[in-house]
Amino acid sequence: MKLKKLLIAMCVVLMISMILGIGVYACMDVMVGKGATVDGSVITSHTVDGWYDSDLNIRVVPGQKFPKGTMVDVYWGLVREELNQPKKIGEIPQVEQTYTYFHDAYSHGNEHQVLIGETTIGAKEELLTFLGENAIMTIEQLEAFALQRTKTARDAIKVMGELAEKYGFLGSCIEQGECLTVTDPNEGWVFEIFPVGIGWEPDSGKPGAVWAAQRVPDDEIVCVPNISRIREIDLSQPDYFMASENYMQEAIDRGWYDPASGKPFIWQEAYTPALGGWSLSSEWVRIRLHLVYSWAAPSMEWDPYKETQTYPFSIKPEQKVSVQDVIELQRSTL
């Protein structure tokens, strides 16, 4: 039964990846909690930007055991691995035991049914970090490490967050931030991460990334169409929120948030651009969010012209959702 559910979930990712040949120019994640699906499974899915030639080959990388002290290489260019040899940009200590996982442009699943969808999200210009500086952890490299090292969605998020903080997050899609929808058979999370800008030093004592994660309620669905979806963060609810220690401080230090203002700290407004194609009000973002939410809850009124901040983080679908439903929904955005 576990293998069957894993294969079904894999089919969502693989079929959506195959659609890319048509020429998609946007990423979108759709994730559904186990209480909102027809069979009680957790579903995550994503489309991948089509303006570069992503590596769509799926390779099974077997789990292994390693002696203490083994190092593992960190690469730039895993997304285009089929066409261009990835470039080694660093190395970190290897763990003693890794798990079998499926490796491709954005590695997406392992033997413990940890599954990951990916979508790039806009970051403020001051946060952008570039290849050749000190940060070395791209989102695709973090995904591979997480799948090799963890058995649950929560642990995958913690591992990716810790690695990015220690070794620096490096945006690999136009240097922007990233969002992952991370699931296991029991729950699903939205994980968002941003770089911390030029000049970060590993020995500075400061985190090399700023990140946050929010759990999707079991009976709800979430859509992430190339924008940050997390708003207020309540770390007093660890079952629903996780974040880096600097999740608010980075914004305070840059003058983007003043605790004395009496206003709540809004994650997505602090770190994403106010204007432009990557902003929360961008049309190419709004139309996809409107599509998914009006599909999931058609009896509610959704204004396609309203900014995305007016949409709830996640909603309860009016009907149970199947894998085929998600595939058809993703295809409708082409």
Backbone as numpy.savetxt, mean C-alpha at the origin, in Angstrom:
# Nx Ny Nz CAx CAy CAz Cx Cy Cz
-8.75 -26.32 1.91 -9.58 -25.11 1.91 -8.72 -23.85 1.91
-7.64 -23.87 2.73 -6.75 -22.71 2.77 -6.12 -22.47 1.41
-5.66 -23.58 0.77 -5.03 -23.45 -0.54 -6.03 -22.91 -1.56
-7.28 -23.39 -1.48 -8.31 -22.93 -2.41 -8.54 -21.43 -2.27
-8.63 -20.96 -1.02 -8.85 -19.53 -0.79 -7.67 -18.70 -1.28
-6.45 -19.24 -1.07 -5.26 -18.53 -1.52 -5.26 -18.41 -3.04
-5.61 -19.52 -3.73 -5.62 -19.51 -5.18 -6.67 -18.55 -5.72
-7.83 -18.50 -5.06 -8.88 -17.56 -5.48 -8.38 -16.13 -5.36
-7.79 -15.83 -4.20 -7.29 -14.47 -3.99 -6.19 -14.14 -4.99
-5.32 -15.13 -5.28 -4.25 -14.92 -6.25 -4.84 -14.60 -7.63
-5.94 -15.27 -7.97 -6.55 -15.05 -9.28 -6.97 -13.59 -9.46
-7.45 -12.97 -8.38 -7.83 -11.56 -8.46 -6.65 -10.73 -8.89
-5.50 -10.94 -8.21 -4.31 -10.16 -8.51 -3.81 -10.45 -9.92
-3.76 -11.73 -10.30 -3.20 -12.11 -11.60 -4.07 -11.62 -12.76
-5.39 -11.78 -12.63 -6.27 -11.36 -13.72 -6.22 -9.85 -13.92
-6.15 -9.13 -12.82 -6.06 -7.67 -12.93 -4.73 -7.28 -13.56
-3.66 -8.01 -13.22 -2.36 -7.72 -13.81 -2.39 -7.95 -15.32
-3.09 -9.01 -15.76 -3.17 -9.32 -17.18 -3.89 -8.22 -17.96
-4.82 -7.56 -17.29 -5.57 -6.49 -17.94 -4.67 -5.33 -18.34
-3.52 -5.24 -17.71 -2.63 -4.10 -17.92 -2.20 -3.94 -19.37
-2.23 -5.03 -20.14 -1.83 -4.94 -21.53 -2.65 -3.94 -22.33
-3.86 -3.65 -21.86 -4.72 -2.69 -22.55 -4.15 -1.29 -22.44
-3.42 -1.02 -21.35 -2.82 0.30 -21.20 -3.51 1.13 -20.13
-3.34 0.76 -18.90 -3.93 1.50 -17.80 -2.94 2.55 -17.34
-3.43 3.69 -16.94 -2.55 4.75 -16.50 -2.82 5.16 -15.05
-3.40 4.26 -14.28 -3.66 4.57 -12.88 -3.68 3.29 -12.07
-3.30 3.40 -10.81 -3.39 2.28 -9.87 -4.64 2.45 -9.03
-5.26 1.35 -8.67 -6.38 1.42 -7.74 -6.48 0.13 -6.95
-6.57 0.26 -5.63 -6.78 -0.89 -4.76 -8.24 -0.93 -4.32
-8.80 -2.12 -4.32 -10.11 -2.37 -3.72 -9.94 -3.54 -2.76
-10.32 -3.33 -1.50 -10.20 -4.37 -0.49 -11.55 -4.57 0.19
-11.88 -5.84 0.48 -13.17 -6.17 1.08 -12.94 -7.03 2.32
-13.55 -6.66 3.44 -13.44 -7.42 4.67 -14.19 -8.74 4.61
-13.84 -9.67 5.49 -14.41 -11.02 5.44 -15.91 -11.04 5.70
-16.42 -10.08 6.45 -17.85 -10.02 6.72 -18.65 -9.42 5.59
-17.97 -8.92 4.56 -18.64 -8.28 3.43 -18.55 -9.12 2.16
-17.96 -10.31 2.25 -17.81 -11.17 1.07 -18.77 -12.35 1.13
-19.04 -12.93 -0.03 -20.01 -14.02 -0.11 -19.52 -15.30 0.57
-18.20 -15.49 0.65 -17.67 -16.73 1.21 -16.86 -16.53 2.48
-16.85 -15.33 3.03 -16.13 -15.09 4.27 -14.64 -14.90 4.12
-14.17 -14.76 2.89 -12.74 -14.52 2.66 -12.46 -13.02 2.65
-11.21 -12.66 2.89 -10.77 -11.27 2.77 -10.20 -11.09 1.36
-10.60 -10.04 0.68 -10.15 -9.82 -0.70 -9.36 -8.52 -0.79
-8.22 -8.58 -1.47 -7.54 -7.35 -1.87 -7.20 -7.45 -3.35
-7.12 -6.31 -4.01 -6.84 -6.29 -5.45 -6.20 -4.97 -5.81
-5.51 -4.97 -6.96 -5.00 -3.69 -7.45 -4.72 -3.75 -8.94
-4.83 -2.59 -9.58 -4.33 -2.43 -10.94 -2.99 -1.70 -10.82
-2.16 -1.85 -11.84 -0.81 -1.29 -11.79 -0.61 -0.33 -12.95
0.06 0.81 -12.69 0.34 1.79 -13.73 0.87 1.12 -14.99
0.38 1.56 -16.15 0.79 0.94 -17.40 1.78 1.75 -18.20
2.24 2.89 -17.67 3.14 3.72 -18.49 4.56 3.20 -18.49
4.88 2.25 -17.60 6.15 1.54 -17.71 5.83 0.07 -17.96
6.81 -0.66 -18.43 6.60 -2.08 -18.70 6.90 -2.88 -17.45
5.88 -3.13 -16.65 6.07 -3.87 -15.41 6.42 -5.32 -15.70
7.11 -5.92 -14.76 7.44 -7.34 -14.85 6.22 -8.13 -14.41
5.55 -8.79 -15.36 4.34 -9.54 -15.05 4.60 -11.03 -14.88
5.85 -11.45 -14.97 6.17 -12.84 -14.70 5.98 -13.13 -13.21
5.35 -14.24 -12.90 5.15 -14.65 -11.50 6.12 -15.78 -11.20
6.98 -15.56 -10.20 7.96 -16.58 -9.83 7.75 -16.98 -8.38
7.77 -18.27 -8.12 7.66 -18.77 -6.75 9.06 -18.81 -6.16
9.28 -18.06 -5.09 10.57 -18.04 -4.40 10.43 -18.88 -3.14
11.06 -20.05 -3.10 10.89 -20.94 -1.94 11.46 -20.35 -0.66
10.85 -20.68 0.46 11.39 -20.30 1.75 12.72 -21.00 1.99
13.59 -20.36 2.77 14.91 -20.92 3.02 15.33 -20.67 4.46
16.39 -21.37 4.87 17.02 -21.11 6.15 18.41 -20.55 5.89
18.83 -19.59 6.71 20.11 -18.92 6.52 20.91 -18.93 7.82
22.23 -19.04 7.71 23.07 -18.96 8.92 23.02 -17.56 9.51
23.23 -17.47 10.80 23.29 -16.16 11.45 24.38 -15.33 10.80
24.13 -14.04 10.64 25.13 -13.15 10.06 25.01 -13.00 8.56
24.09 -13.75 7.91 23.89 -13.63 6.47 23.31 -12.25 6.13
23.77 -11.68 5.04 23.24 -10.41 4.55 22.40 -10.66 3.30
21.42 -9.80 3.05 20.59 -9.90 1.86 20.63 -8.57 1.12
20.70 -8.64 -0.21 20.81 -7.44 -1.03 19.48 -6.67 -1.09
19.60 -5.36 -1.23 18.45 -4.47 -1.43 18.58 -3.87 -2.82
17.49 -3.89 -3.60 17.57 -3.51 -5.01 16.69 -2.31 -5.37
17.13 -1.62 -6.39 16.34 -0.63 -7.10 15.96 -1.24 -8.45
14.70 -1.12 -8.85 14.30 -1.59 -10.17 13.61 -2.93 -10.20
13.08 -3.40 -9.08 12.39 -4.69 -9.08 11.13 -4.67 -9.93
10.52 -3.50 -10.09 9.29 -3.40 -10.88 9.55 -3.74 -12.34
10.73 -3.40 -12.85 11.06 -3.62 -14.26 12.07 -4.76 -14.43
12.02 -5.70 -13.54 13.04 -6.76 -13.50 13.12 -7.56 -14.79
12.00 -7.72 -15.49 11.97 -8.52 -16.71 12.81 -7.88 -17.81
12.83 -6.55 -17.86 13.51 -5.84 -18.95 14.89 -5.34 -18.57
15.06 -4.96 -17.32 16.32 -4.38 -16.88 16.80 -5.05 -15.61
18.08 -5.35 -15.56 18.64 -5.97 -14.37 18.53 -5.01 -13.19
17.90 -5.44 -12.08 17.82 -4.55 -10.92 19.20 -4.15 -10.43
19.28 -2.98 -9.84 20.54 -2.45 -9.35 20.63 -2.59 -7.84
21.70 -3.20 -7.37 21.90 -3.31 -5.92 22.25 -1.94 -5.36
21.50 -1.52 -4.32 21.77 -0.21 -3.71 22.05 -0.31 -2.21
22.11 -1.53 -1.70 22.41 -1.70 -0.28 22.24 -3.14 0.14
22.41 -3.39 1.42 22.17 -4.72 1.98 21.81 -4.58 3.45
21.05 -5.58 3.94 20.64 -5.59 5.33 20.79 -7.01 5.87
20.76 -7.19 7.18 20.84 -8.54 7.74 19.65 -9.40 7.30
19.93 -10.62 6.92 18.89 -11.58 6.55 18.34 -12.25 7.81
17.08 -12.65 7.77 16.51 -13.42 8.87 16.92 -14.88 8.71
16.79 -15.65 9.77 17.24 -17.05 9.72 16.28 -17.94 8.95
14.99 -17.56 8.86 14.00 -18.35 8.15 13.12 -17.44 7.30
13.01 -17.75 6.01 12.08 -17.01 5.14 10.96 -17.94 4.69
9.86 -17.35 4.23 8.70 -18.11 3.76 8.59 -18.03 2.24
7.96 -19.03 1.66 7.74 -19.04 0.22 6.78 -17.92 -0.18
7.13 -17.20 -1.26 6.25 -16.11 -1.70 6.24 -16.02 -3.22
5.25 -15.29 -3.73 5.11 -15.07 -5.16 5.77 -13.74 -5.51
6.78 -13.79 -6.36 7.57 -12.60 -6.69 7.23 -12.11 -8.09
6.88 -10.83 -8.18 6.72 -10.17 -9.48 7.01 -8.69 -9.29
6.50 -7.84 -10.18 6.79 -6.41 -10.09 6.48 -5.87 -8.70
5.29 -6.16 -8.22 4.90 -5.84 -6.85 4.51 -7.16 -6.19
5.46 -7.80 -5.54 5.22 -9.13 -4.96 3.99 -9.09 -4.07
3.14 -10.12 -4.18 1.79 -9.94 -3.67 1.23 -11.03 -2.78
1.93 -12.11 -2.51 1.35 -13.14 -1.66 2.37 -14.14 -1.17
2.10 -14.76 -0.01 3.01 -15.80 0.48 2.25 -17.03 0.94
2.98 -18.02 1.43 2.40 -19.30 1.80 1.44 -19.21 2.98
1.49 -18.13 3.73 0.60 -17.95 4.88 -0.62 -17.09 4.53
-0.83 -16.86 3.24 -1.97 -16.10 2.73 -1.94 -14.63 3.14
-0.75 -14.11 3.36 -0.59 -12.66 3.45 -0.59 -12.14 2.01
-1.51 -11.25 1.68 -1.65 -10.73 0.32 -1.59 -9.21 0.34
-1.01 -8.63 -0.70 -0.76 -7.19 -0.73 -1.15 -6.59 -2.08
-1.91 -5.48 -2.04 -2.17 -4.67 -3.22 -1.40 -3.36 -3.09
-1.11 -2.71 -4.22 -0.28 -1.49 -4.19 -0.90 -0.38 -5.02
-0.78 0.86 -4.54 -1.17 2.03 -5.32 -0.35 3.23 -4.85
0.23 3.95 -5.79 1.04 5.12 -5.45 0.13 6.26 -5.00
0.59 7.03 -4.00 -0.18 8.19 -3.52 0.73 9.42 -3.49
0.13 10.57 -3.68 0.90 11.81 -3.77 1.53 12.21 -2.45
2.75 12.75 -2.53 3.47 13.27 -1.36 3.83 14.73 -1.62
3.84 15.53 -0.58 4.27 16.92 -0.72 5.71 16.97 -1.23
6.00 17.98 -2.03 7.29 18.09 -2.70 8.47 18.03 -1.74
8.31 18.60 -0.56 9.40 18.63 0.42 9.78 17.24 0.93
8.90 16.26 0.74 9.15 14.91 1.25 9.88 14.02 0.25
9.94 14.42 -1.00 10.48 13.55 -2.04 11.95 13.23 -1.80
12.29 11.97 -2.04 13.65 11.47 -1.88 14.06 10.80 -3.18
15.34 10.86 -3.53 15.77 10.40 -4.84 16.84 9.31 -4.76
16.89 8.49 -5.80 17.90 7.45 -5.90 19.29 8.07 -5.83
20.17 7.46 -5.06 21.53 7.98 -4.89 21.74 8.64 -3.56
20.63 8.92 -2.86 20.75 9.45 -1.50 20.81 8.26 -0.53
20.52 8.50 0.73 20.73 7.45 1.73 19.58 6.45 1.86
18.37 6.85 1.51 17.22 5.94 1.61 17.32 4.84 0.56
17.01 3.59 0.96 17.18 2.47 0.02 15.95 1.56 -0.08
14.91 1.78 0.71 13.78 0.85 0.74 12.64 1.33 -0.15
12.53 0.75 -1.36 11.39 1.03 -2.22 10.19 0.21 -1.74
9.02 0.55 -2.22 7.82 -0.17 -1.78 7.85 -1.62 -2.26
8.36 -1.86 -3.49 8.38 -3.23 -3.99 9.38 -4.09 -3.22
10.47 -3.48 -2.74 11.43 -4.23 -1.92 10.84 -4.51 -0.54
10.13 -3.55 0.02 9.47 -3.77 1.31 8.44 -4.89 1.22
7.68 -4.93 0.14 6.69 -5.99 -0.03 7.36 -7.37 -0.04
8.45 -7.49 -0.79 9.14 -8.78 -0.86 9.67 -9.20 0.50
10.28 -8.28 1.23 10.80 -8.61 2.56 9.67 -9.01 3.51
8.56 -8.27 3.46 7.44 -8.57 4.36 6.87 -9.95 4.09
6.72 -10.30 2.83 6.16 -11.60 2.48 7.10 -12.74 2.85
8.39 -12.50 2.80 9.36 -13.51 3.20 9.42 -13.71 4.71
9.01 -12.70 5.47 9.31 -12.69 6.90 8.10 -12.77 7.82
6.88 -12.71 7.29 5.73 -12.61 8.19 4.60 -13.57 7.84
3.73 -13.80 8.85 2.59 -14.71 8.70 1.25 -13.99 8.78
1.24 -12.72 9.18 -0.01 -11.97 9.31 0.12 -10.58 8.71
-1.02 -9.98 8.43 -1.03 -8.62 7.87 -0.42 -7.62 8.84
-0.76 -7.76 10.12 -0.22 -6.82 11.11 1.30 -6.90 11.17
1.81 -8.12 11.20 3.26 -8.27 11.27 3.93 -7.75 10.00
3.28 -7.95 8.85 3.84 -7.44 7.59 3.98 -5.92 7.64
2.97 -5.24 8.16 3.02 -3.78 8.28 4.12 -3.36 9.23
4.24 -4.05 10.35 5.28 -3.70 11.32 6.67 -3.87 10.73
6.89 -4.96 10.00 8.20 -5.21 9.39 8.51 -4.14 8.35
7.56 -3.82 7.49 7.80 -2.79 6.47 8.06 -1.43 7.11
7.29 -1.11 8.13 7.49 0.17 8.82 8.86 0.26 9.46
9.27 -0.81 10.15 10.57 -0.81 10.83 11.72 -0.72 9.83
11.63 -1.47 8.73 12.70 -1.42 7.73 12.79 -0.04 7.08
11.64 0.56 6.78 11.65 1.88 6.15 12.18 2.95 7.10
11.82 2.85 8.37 12.33 3.81 9.35 13.84 3.70 9.48
14.35 2.47 9.50 15.78 2.26 9.74 16.63 2.55 8.52
16.15 2.15 7.33 16.97 2.26 6.13 16.49 3.35 5.16
15.40 4.00 5.48 14.91 5.10 4.65 14.00 4.65 3.53
12.84 5.30 3.41 11.91 4.96 2.33 12.25 5.76 1.08
12.32 5.05 -0.05 12.68 5.64 -1.33 11.54 5.43 -2.31
10.85 6.50 -2.67 9.75 6.39 -3.62 10.26 5.97 -4.99
9.66 4.94 -5.57 10.12 4.43 -6.86 9.19 4.78 -8.01
8.02 5.34 -7.71 7.09 5.80 -8.74 7.03 7.32 -8.67
7.84 7.97 -9.49 7.93 9.43 -9.52 8.21 9.98 -8.12
8.95 9.22 -7.33 9.40 9.62 -5.99 8.25 9.88 -5.00
7.04 9.39 -5.29 5.89 9.71 -4.46 5.77 8.76 -3.25
4.69 8.97 -2.48 4.38 8.06 -1.39 3.71 6.80 -1.93
3.39 5.88 -1.04 2.78 4.62 -1.46 1.72 4.17 -0.46
0.76 3.42 -0.97 -0.25 2.78 -0.14 -0.31 1.30 -0.48
-0.40 0.46 0.53 -0.58 -0.97 0.35 -1.85 -1.41 1.08
-2.63 -2.26 0.44 -3.74 -2.91 1.13 -3.25 -4.30 1.51
-3.07 -4.52 2.79 -2.40 -5.72 3.31 -3.43 -6.59 4.02
-3.53 -7.85 3.60 -4.56 -8.72 4.16 -3.99 -10.08 4.55
-4.74 -10.76 5.41 -4.53 -12.18 5.69 -5.92 -12.80 5.78
-6.08 -14.07 6.10 -7.42 -14.66 6.11 -8.39 -14.04 7.11
-7.90 -13.23 8.04 -8.75 -12.70 9.10 -9.07 -11.22 8.98
-8.17 -10.42 8.42 -8.39 -8.98 8.42 -7.61 -8.29 7.31
-7.97 -7.00 7.09 -7.29 -6.21 6.07 -6.97 -4.82 6.59
-5.82 -4.29 6.15 -5.34 -2.98 6.59 -4.95 -2.13 5.38
-5.09 -0.81 5.54 -4.54 0.16 4.60 -3.28 0.73 5.23
-2.15 0.53 4.55 -0.84 0.97 5.03 -0.33 2.07 4.11
-0.06 3.25 4.66 0.42 4.38 3.86 1.79 4.83 4.36
2.67 5.16 3.42 4.04 5.52 3.79 4.56 6.64 2.89
5.31 7.55 3.49 5.91 8.67 2.77 7.40 8.75 3.07
8.21 9.22 2.11 9.61 9.52 2.40 9.70 10.77 3.27
10.89 11.06 3.76 11.06 12.23 4.65 11.98 13.29 4.05
12.23 13.22 2.75 12.93 14.30 2.09 14.44 14.14 1.96
15.02 15.05 1.20 16.46 15.06 0.95 17.21 15.36 2.25
18.34 14.68 2.42 19.20 14.99 3.56 19.06 14.07 4.75
18.15 13.09 4.68 18.03 12.16 5.80 19.29 11.32 5.93
19.76 11.14 7.15 20.95 10.34 7.44 20.57 9.16 8.33
21.03 7.95 8.01 20.68 6.77 8.82 21.10 6.89 10.28
22.19 7.61 10.55 22.67 7.74 11.93 22.17 9.01 12.61
21.15 9.64 12.03 20.62 10.89 12.59 19.77 10.68 13.83
19.34 9.43 14.02 18.42 9.16 15.13 16.97 9.42 14.77
16.74 9.91 13.55 15.38 10.18 13.10 14.91 9.09 12.14
13.62 8.77 12.15 13.11 7.75 11.22 13.28 8.19 9.77
13.57 7.23 8.90 13.74 7.51 7.48 12.45 7.41 6.69
11.33 7.38 7.40 10.02 7.30 6.76 8.98 7.76 7.76
7.81 8.11 7.24 6.66 8.38 8.10 5.51 7.53 7.57
4.88 6.76 8.44 3.85 5.83 7.97 2.71 5.68 8.97
1.58 5.22 8.47 0.41 4.95 9.30 -0.39 3.83 8.66
-1.17 3.14 9.47 -2.02 2.05 8.95 -3.35 2.07 9.68
-4.40 1.79 8.94 -5.75 1.73 9.51 -6.43 0.44 9.06
-7.02 -0.25 10.01 -7.72 -1.50 9.70 -9.09 -1.21 9.10
-9.48 -2.01 8.13 -10.80 -1.90 7.53 -11.75 -2.80 8.31
-12.88 -2.27 8.79 -13.84 -3.11 9.51 -14.22 -4.34 8.68
-14.46 -5.46 9.35 -14.69 -6.73 8.66 -15.87 -6.69 7.69
-16.86 -5.86 7.96 -18.05 -5.84 7.11 -18.06 -4.68 6.13
-16.86 -4.14 5.83 -16.80 -2.98 4.94 -15.82 -3.17 3.78
-15.89 -2.24 2.84 -15.05 -2.22 1.65 -14.33 -0.88 1.58
-13.11 -0.87 1.06 -12.36 0.37 0.92 -11.79 0.46 -0.49
-11.68 1.68 -1.00 -11.07 1.94 -2.30 -9.95 2.94 -2.12
-8.79 2.66 -2.74 -7.66 3.59 -2.68 -7.23 3.90 -4.11
-7.71 5.01 -4.69 -7.40 5.35 -6.09 -6.29 6.40 -6.20
-5.08 6.03 -5.81 -3.92 6.93 -5.91 -3.98 8.14 -4.98
-4.64 7.99 -3.84 -4.62 9.06 -2.84 -4.56 8.44 -1.45
-4.07 9.23 -0.51 -4.13 8.82 0.89 -5.59 8.76 1.33
-5.96 7.71 2.08 -7.33 7.58 2.56 -7.42 7.74 4.08
-6.30 7.69 4.78 -6.32 7.77 6.24 -6.44 9.22 6.68
-7.32 9.47 7.63 -7.51 10.83 8.13 -7.03 10.93 9.59
-7.92 10.83 10.55 -7.50 10.91 11.95 -6.97 9.56 12.43
-5.94 9.61 13.26 -5.27 8.39 13.75 -5.42 8.33 15.26
-5.94 7.22 15.75 -6.16 7.05 17.19 -5.37 5.84 17.67
-4.15 6.09 18.15 -3.28 4.99 18.57 -3.74 4.35 19.88
-4.76 4.92 20.53 -5.33 4.27 21.72 -6.21 3.09 21.32
-6.42 2.92 20.00 -7.16 1.77 19.47 -6.21 0.92 18.62
-5.34 0.13 19.25 -4.33 -0.63 18.49 -4.92 -1.68 17.56
-6.17 -2.07 17.77 -6.79 -3.02 16.85 -7.16 -2.37 15.53
-7.12 -1.03 15.48 -7.52 -0.34 14.27 -6.47 0.63 13.72
-5.46 0.96 14.50 -4.46 1.92 14.03 -3.05 1.51 14.43
-2.11 1.78 13.53 -0.68 1.67 13.79 -0.01 2.86 13.11
1.16 3.27 13.61 1.86 4.40 12.98 3.29 4.46 13.46
4.12 5.14 12.68 5.50 5.40 13.10 5.49 6.42 14.23
6.56 6.44 15.00 6.63 7.36 16.14 6.57 8.82 15.72
6.96 9.10 14.49 7.00 10.48 13.99 5.80 10.83 13.11
4.73 10.04 13.20 3.61 10.22 12.27 3.03 11.64 12.32
3.07 12.26 13.48 2.59 13.63 13.62 3.75 14.62 13.70
4.85 14.22 14.33 5.97 15.12 14.57 6.59 15.63 13.28
6.64 14.79 12.25 7.20 15.22 10.96 6.44 16.43 10.43
5.13 16.40 10.56 4.31 17.53 10.10 4.49 18.75 10.99
4.63 18.54 12.29 4.86 19.65 13.21 6.18 20.34 12.89
7.24 19.54 12.70 8.57 20.09 12.42 8.60 20.90 11.14
7.77 20.54 10.18 7.76 21.23 8.88 6.74 22.38 8.84
6.06 22.61 9.94 5.09 23.69 9.98 3.77 23.38 9.31
3.49 22.10 9.10 2.26 21.69 8.44 1.13 21.42 9.42
1.47 21.34 10.70 0.45 21.14 11.72 0.89 21.80 13.01
-0.04 22.49 13.66 0.22 23.16 14.93 -0.71 22.59 16.00
-0.18 21.82 16.95 -1.03 21.24 17.99 -1.79 22.30 18.79
-1.21 23.49 18.88 -1.85 24.57 19.65 -3.07 25.14 18.94
-3.27 24.76 17.70 -4.41 25.29 16.93 -5.75 24.77 17.44
-5.69 23.66 18.16 -6.92 23.04 18.63 -7.61 22.19 17.59
-7.06 22.17 16.39 -7.63 21.36 15.31 -7.07 19.94 15.37
-7.83 18.95 14.94 -7.31 17.58 14.92 -6.23 17.42 13.86
-5.33 16.50 14.09 -4.31 16.19 13.09 -4.92 15.29 12.03
-4.92 15.75 10.79 -5.47 14.98 9.68 -4.32 14.48 8.81
-4.04 13.20 8.88 -2.90 12.58 8.22 -2.84 12.93 6.73
-3.92 12.67 5.99 -3.88 12.83 4.54 -3.68 14.29 4.13
-4.20 15.22 4.90 -4.03 16.63 4.57 -2.63 17.13 4.93
-2.01 16.50 5.92 -0.68 16.93 6.34 0.39 16.59 5.31
0.26 15.43 4.66 1.37 14.93 3.84 1.11 14.88 2.33
-0.12 15.12 1.89 -0.39 15.09 0.45 -0.53 16.50 -0.11
-0.27 16.69 -1.41 -0.32 18.03 -2.01 -1.73 18.62 -1.96
-1.80 19.94 -1.83 -3.09 20.63 -1.82 -3.62 20.83 -3.24
-2.72 20.88 -4.22 -3.11 21.13 -5.60 -2.40 20.16 -6.53
-2.92 20.04 -7.75 -2.25 19.23 -8.76 -2.84 17.83 -8.90
-2.23 17.06 -9.79 -2.74 15.74 -10.10 -2.73 14.75 -8.97
-1.83 14.96 -7.99 -1.74 14.04 -6.86 -2.54 14.54 -5.66
-3.30 15.60 -5.81 -4.04 16.17 -4.68 -5.32 15.39 -4.39
-5.90 15.64 -3.23 -7.12 14.96 -2.82 -8.32 15.37 -3.67
-8.23 16.51 -4.35 -9.34 17.00 -5.17 -9.18 16.69 -6.65
-8.13 15.96 -7.01 -7.86 15.67 -8.41 -9.00 14.87 -9.05
-9.37 15.24 -10.28 -10.51 14.59 -10.93 -10.27 13.11 -11.19
-9.05 12.73 -11.60 -8.79 11.33 -11.91 -8.87 10.45 -10.67
-8.77 11.07 -9.51 -8.95 10.37 -8.24 -10.43 10.30 -7.89
-11.11 11.43 -7.97 -12.51 11.52 -7.53 -13.43 10.60 -8.32
-13.21 10.51 -9.62 -14.13 9.71 -10.43 -14.05 8.23 -10.08
-12.88 7.76 -9.71 -12.75 6.34 -9.34 -13.33 6.06 -7.96
-13.10 6.98 -7.03 -13.67 6.80 -5.70 -15.19 6.83 -5.77
-15.72 7.75 -6.57 -17.18 7.83 -6.74 -17.71 6.56 -7.37
-17.01 6.02 -8.35 -17.44 4.80 -9.03 -17.58 3.65 -8.03
-16.56 3.43 -7.22 -16.56 2.28 -6.31 -17.60 2.44 -5.21
-17.69 3.63 -4.63 -18.63 3.81 -3.52 -20.08 3.78 -4.01
-20.36 4.33 -5.18 -21.72 4.27 -5.71 -22.07 2.86 -6.15
-21.06 2.07 -6.52 -21.28 0.65 -6.85 -21.57 -0.15 -5.59
-20.83 0.11 -4.52 -20.99 -0.65 -3.28 -22.26 -0.28 -2.53
-22.62 1.00 -2.55 -23.80 1.47 -1.81 -24.63 2.38 -2.71
-25.32 1.81 -3.71 -26.04 2.62 -4.71 -27.22 3.41 -4.15
-27.74 3.01 -3.00 -28.89 3.73 -2.44 -28.49 5.05 -1.79
-27.20 5.23 -1.55 -26.71 6.48 -0.96 -26.35 7.47 -2.06
-26.39 8.75 -1.73 -26.06 9.78 -2.71 -24.58 10.13 -2.59
-23.86 9.95 -3.69 -22.43 10.25 -3.73 -22.20 11.32 -4.79
-21.66 12.44 -4.39 -21.43 13.56 -5.31 -20.06 13.40 -5.97
-20.02 13.17 -7.29 -18.73 12.98 -7.97 -17.86 14.23 -7.99
-18.45 15.39 -7.66 -17.69 16.64 -7.68 -17.15 17.03 -6.31
-17.54 16.30 -5.29 -17.06 16.61 -3.94 -15.62 16.10 -3.79
-14.83 16.79 -2.97 -13.47 16.34 -2.72 -13.49 15.02 -1.95
-12.43 14.28 -2.09 -12.40 12.93 -1.52 -12.48 12.91 0.00
-12.14 14.03 0.65 -12.22 14.09 2.11 -13.65 13.88 2.61
-14.63 14.12 1.74 -16.02 13.98 2.16 -16.48 12.52 2.14
-15.69 11.65 1.55 -16.02 10.23 1.50 -15.49 9.54 2.75
-16.26 8.65 3.35 -15.75 7.91 4.51 -14.59 7.01 4.11
-13.76 6.67 5.09 -12.61 5.79 4.84 -13.06 4.49 4.18
-14.10 3.87 4.71 -14.63 2.63 4.16 -16.14 2.62 4.38
-16.84 1.77 3.64 -18.30 1.69 3.77 -18.76 0.23 3.75
-19.97 0.02 4.25 -20.57 -1.31 4.23 -21.31 -1.50 2.91
-20.92 -2.49 2.10 -21.62 -2.70 0.83 -23.04 -3.20 1.08
-23.94 -2.83 0.19 -25.34 -3.22 0.36 -25.58 -4.68 0.01
-24.66 -5.28 -0.73 -24.74 -6.70 -1.03 -23.37 -7.33 -0.81
-23.36 -8.62 -0.48 -22.10 -9.33 -0.29 -21.32 -9.33 -1.60
-20.01 -9.26 -1.49 -19.13 -9.10 -2.65 -18.38 -10.40 -2.93
-18.25 -10.76 -4.19 -17.49 -11.95 -4.60 -16.20 -11.54 -5.29
-15.32 -12.52 -5.49 -14.08 -12.28 -6.23 -14.40 -11.79 -7.64
-15.38 -12.42 -8.29 -15.75 -12.01 -9.64 -16.26 -10.58 -9.66
-16.99 -10.18 -8.63 -17.46 -8.79 -8.54 -16.29 -7.81 -8.56
-15.25 -8.13 -7.79 -14.09 -7.24 -7.71 -13.36 -7.19 -9.04
-13.23 -8.33 -9.69 -12.58 -8.36 -11.01 -13.35 -7.47 -11.99
-14.67 -7.61 -12.03 -15.48 -6.81 -12.95 -15.42 -5.33 -12.59
-15.40 -5.03 -11.30 -15.29 -3.64 -10.87 -13.97 -3.03 -11.32
-12.88 -3.75 -11.13 -11.58 -3.23 -11.54 -11.52 -3.05 -13.06
-12.10 -3.97 -13.79 -12.09 -3.85 -15.25 -12.89 -2.63 -15.71
-13.91 -2.26 -14.96 -14.76 -1.14 -15.36 -14.06 0.20 -15.24
-12.91 0.24 -14.59 -12.19 1.51 -14.44 -11.23 1.77 -15.58
-11.10 0.83 -16.52 -10.15 1.00 -17.62 -10.61 2.09 -18.58
